[in-house]
Amino acid sequence: MGSTWVVSDVHGHLADLRERLEHAGLVDGDRWVGDDAVLWVLGDLVDRGPDGIGVVHLLRDLQQQAPEQVRVLMGNHEALMLGEKLFPDGGFADVWALNGGRASDQQGLTDDDVAWLRSLPPLARTGDYLLMHSDTTGYLNWGDSVEEINATVGSLVAGDVPQQHFDVFAALTSRFDFAGSDGARAARSVLDTLGGTTIVHGHTIIGLLTGQPSSQVTDPILYADGLVVAIDGGRYDGGPLLLVRLD
């Protein structure tokens, strides 16, 4: 078994993603060279940054080359992107714009891209790590296991009901459930239900959790009594795109 890497919240910064993956020896240009290493991308590929659709296409290409090594989870921005694309009159436009939606990303989406985005699971387990985009207990509203939650979300985003898509987006925007005095208890409840010993998430930038500017962030943080790892360096906020080796 090779090394396990995680990255999150690329938000259209394609050049940064390529540079990090190349530096780690996982890709050479657009070619996967990571052998038996595994890369997990914890959502929010698009919006805010210059080339979200380029990030989607790079990851799809890498996943086709190495389907067992390249894995991608759904973030709130993927759910929002789907809503805006599928339901142009469904009330998504204002929220999409407020969240950094970019017309170039929408214009570049193919039908195959939409199908791929709809297929992305919201949760995964790898070894003792429970991987998720958002730092929220809200996942438990969709089920009592990783498999049940993934199936529930999959059925919601496969449908043609705009409100169901919006509800997935809204749930994945929740944050801070593992921070504060009750955070460890909340994290433990999620781990006890879904398994694993450590939660790894993106979504909430590290600077918001530590009270520092994103430009000063250099590493992921471990918090909630050592039960949770936050890996979003806040690239869109002037911080680093962190590619983290879990093992």
Order of alpha helices (4+ residues) and beta strands (2+ residues): beta-alpha-beta-beta-beta-alpha-beta-alpha-alpha-alpha-alpha-beta-beta-alpha-alpha-alpha-beta-alpha-beta-beta-beta
